[in-house]
Amino acid sequence: MNVKSLETLVVNALDDIKGEHITVLDISGQSDIADLMIVVSGNSNRQVKALARNVIDAAKENQFQVLGVEGFEEGEWILVDLIDVIVHVMIPSVRDFYDLENLWSLRPKRSGEEPPSEG
C-alpha cells in the first residue's frame, strides 16, 4: 500500500470515532521524517485515546507498521508514528497552544531574504 492509502485509512479511522478538525499536511518537502502529518482533535482524554487506538488498530489490521506511540498514558497529545504518516491526536487546548498546522506551513526564511510585504 502507498502513502495515499495510509492517509485514507487514518482519516477514516479518525472519522469513525468522531475526530474533529482532521487536517492533513504534506510535509514531504520539509522533512525526511514522514511524507504526511495528520492532526486531529478529541474532546476529552478518553476520546483522544480512543482515536489513537482506532488508528493503531486499523494500521495493524492492514499490515502497516506502527513504529511508535507516545503520550498514550496522559491522553492529552498522542503521537502515532506510522513511518510515512505521523498522526497527532490532541485535546483542543493543546492543539491550540502548539498550533502545528501553522508551524509546519511556514516557509523557512533564507539568510538575507526580506519578509513578504503586506498590503
N, C-alpha and C positions, 0 to 999 in steps of 0.2 A: 504494500500500500504506500501511497505517496503522502506528502505533506497536506495536500488539499483534502484527501480522505480523512486524515487525522484531524484536521481542522473541523470538518463536518461532524465527525464523531464526537469531538469535545463539545462543540456548540450544542449539539443535540442532547448530550448528557447533562449539560448545564441547564438547558431549556426544560428538560424533563423534571427538574427539581425547582423550577421557577426562579432560576438565577436572574438577577436584574442587571440591566445595562451591560450586556455582553459586548465587549469591544475586542476586535481582532486587529492587532498591529503587525504589519510586516516589518520585521527588524533585520531582514536578511542582508541589507546593505549597510547596517550599522554595527552588527555584532557577529562574531563567529559562534556564539553560544547556542543560537537557535535561529530558525527562519521566521517563526511567528511567536508572538506573545498574546495571550488571551487573558483579559482582565474581566472579572465579574464580581458583582456584589451579592451578598447574602444578608438577610435582615437580622440574623442572630448568629451566635457562635454555633448553635446547633445546625442551622441551615448551611453555614459555611462548611462545616464538617460533612454534612450530607452531600453538598455539591462536589466537594473534593473526592469523597468516597465514590460517588457515581462516575466521575471522570476516571478514577483509578480502575474501577471495576470494568467499565466499558473498554478502556485501553487494553487491559489484560485479556478480556474476552475476545478481542480482535487481534491478538498477538502483537500488540505494541509494547515495547519495553518501558517500564516506569523506572527511570534512573534514580529518582529520589523524591522524597516528600519532606517538607519542612513546615513546622508550625502547627501540626495536627493537634497536639496536646492543648494549646491555648485556644485555637479556633478563631482567632481574630484575623489572621492573614496566613493562609496556607498556600505554599508554592508546590506545584506538582511539575516535575521535570520529566517530560516525555521525549527528550533529546532534541527533536526538531521543533517541538512546540513546548513553550513554558506557560503554565496556567497559574494565574494569581487569583485566588478566591479570598475576598476581603469583606469585612463589615464596612458599611458606608463611611464611618468616621475615619477609619484607617485609609481607605481608598482616597478620600478627600485630602487627607494630610499628605500622603506620599505622591499623589497625582501622577502616577506612572504614565498615563496617556500623554500628558503634556511633556513629561521628562523625555520620553522616547520619540516624541515628534520634533524635538528641537534639533536643528542642524548645527553641528559644532562650528564655531566661528574660527576662521583661519587667521593666523597672525597678520596684522596689518589691514584686515578687512573691516570696513565700516559696517555698522549695523544698518539694516534696511530703514529707510526714512518713512515716516508716517505722514500721510496726507495726500 
